[in-house]
Amino acid sequence: MSWLNKLLQTFFNFREKSDGDVVKPFLDHMEDLRWTLMKMLFALIVGMAVSFYFVTDLMEVLKQPLAAIDPALAKDMVALRIVDVFVIRLELAFFAGIVLSLPVLIYFLASFILPALTRQEKKFLLPGILVSTLLFLAGVLASYYWLLPQTLLFFYNLAIESGIKMLWTWRDYLSFCSWLTIGAGLLCQLPIVMVALAMLGMVDFKLLSKTRSYAITAILILCAIIAPSPDPMMLITLAMPTVALYEACIWIVWLIDRRKLRTARLRDI
């Protein structure tokens, strides 16, 4: 576990830099981390409790993409074990709780990473959380209304062509839907992450420009993995917006670098 200690120590050193000249012992950082995780866990539990109250409605919403393809598929989904019904409802409440409590989770995480935000920086925190939440929801909704139906349709047609009767279980279906929707939401966090790293001085325009080809290759591989079909057009349809998003992030970082340079010149005058 020495690598974990080194990683934590590096991160804690970064926290001290953001907190000015305040130097804390390692255990004090761990205590801050413990309290942050507890607050995030409490927020997630509250989100899960609210979601669990509406879990029956959420299950109906989750069945809609499948029902649009074949109503019989949504009607005939089964649970294989006695406890599956409860576990399915709990898992659905968990994923919905993540979405519901996301702004609070981001706030607690940002407060831990940057414990000493200036008044000017705090002005950007709440708008950043709002934009991050909206981007996440945009990815989830885009996946639910477009990527998920296309993926389900591909596998449904594949089963029909193969002469295989489709009988899906609720646990498999929930896991499949959650992977696509939550994954798409997290992918849309790319601009926020890159802007935050640039503002913290961890990346700059020069570095991102040099590694552009590697990033595009990684994006193509990721899109090939999550593409609902091996059709090249589908791969292009998925990859083009993602690459465009990454390219936009690079130029946003360029603007941040220019602003930092202008601010530094004004201070020298």
Stockholm file with secondary structure:
# STOCKHOLM 1.0

chainA/1-269         MSWLNKLLQTFFNFREKSDGDVVKPFLDHMEDLRWTLMKMLFALIVGMAVSFYFVTDLMEVLKQPLAAIDPALAKDMVALRIVDVFVIRLELAFFAGIVLSLPVLIYFLASFILPALTRQEKKFLLPGILVSTLLFLAGVLASYYWLLPQTLLFFYNLAIESGIKMLWTWRDYLSFCSWLTIGAGLLCQLPIVMVALAMLGMVDFKLLSKTRSYAITAILILCAIIAPSPDPMMLITLAMPTVALYEACIWIVWLIDRRKLRTARLRDI
#=GR chainA/1-269 SS CHHHHHHHHHHHHHHHHHTTTCCCCHHHHHHHHHHHHHHHHHHHHHHHHHHHHTHHHHHHHHHHHHHHHCHHHHHTCBCCSTTHHHHHHHHHHHHHHHHHHHHHHHHHHHHHHCTTCCHHHHHHHHHHHHHHHHHHHHHHHHIIIIIHHHHHHHHHHHHHHHTCCCCCBHHHHHHHHHHHHHHHHHHTTHHHHHHHHHHTTSCCHHHHHHTHHHHHHHHHHHHHHHCSSSCHHHHHHHHHHHHHHHHHHHHHHHHHHHHHHHHHHHHHC
#=GC SS_cons         CHHHHHHHHHHHHHHHHHTTTCCCCHHHHHHHHHHHHHHHHHHHHHHHHHHHHTHHHHHHHHHHHHHHHCHHHHHTCBCCSTTHHHHHHHHHHHHHHHHHHHHHHHHHHHHHHCTTCCHHHHHHHHHHHHHHHHHHHHHHHHIIIIIHHHHHHHHHHHHHHHTCCCCCBHHHHHHHHHHHHHHHHHHTTHHHHHHHHHHTTSCCHHHHHHTHHHHHHHHHHHHHHHCSSSCHHHHHHHHHHHHHHHHHHHHHHHHHHHHHHHHHHHHHC
//
